[in-house]
Amino acid sequence: MRMTELNKAENLGNGITASVSGDTLTLTVKLSLPGQPSATGKTMVVASTRGNVVIPGTNGITIGLNAYTKK
């Protein structure tokens, strides 16, 4: 699989950035953001891609990420 290096970190959602170096994807999640209540109200979402997103430069690799705490 051919991957293109990202020259800068790409914003993937609220508090989440991604960078690609060679065949390695590095995700950075900002944990100090105030949480937002989830749709059900059971958790506080700290960071989220808000569904699945394609990682730029990866020929279609897709991720979905949620970082949350229980209320």
N, C-alpha and C positions, 0 to 999 in steps of 0.2 A: 504494500500500500504506500503510495507516494504522499508525503506530507510537506506542506510549505511552512517554513518557520514564520511565526508572528513576530514582527519587529517591535511590537508593544503589546502590553496586556490589553485584551479585549474585554469590555464590560458584557457580562452575560445576563445580568439581572440585578436586583436589589442586593448590593453588598458582595457580589461575586465577580471575580475577574479570572481570565484564563490566559495562559501563554503556552506556546508550543516550541520546544527546542528539540530538533531531531525527531525521535519517535516518542518523546515524553511530553505529556500534557500536565501542566501544573495549574491547579485551581487555588485561588486565594479567596478566603471567606472572611469578611470583616465581622468579627464577633462582638464588637463594641456598639453596634447599632442598636437603638431601642427596638424591641420586638413589636410587631403588629399583630393584633388578634387574627387567628385563622378564620376561615369561613364558618366553621362550626363553633368557634369560641373556646375550644378545648386546649389549644396551644397558642404560644406566642411565636410568630415566625420572625427569626432574626435575619435570615437571608434566603432568597429563593430565585430560581430562574423563571418562576411562574409558568411551569410546564416544560416541555422538551425543547431544547435549542441545539442547533448544529454548531459544532466548534469550528470557527473559521480556520481554513488552511488544512483541513483533515479529510477532504473528500467525503463529507457527509456523516462523520461520526457525531452521534447525538447523545446528549445527556439531559437529565432532569435532576435538580438538586434542591433540597429544602433543609435548612438548618433551623431547628426550633427547640423551645423548651416547653415543658408542661406548665400549665397555669397554676 
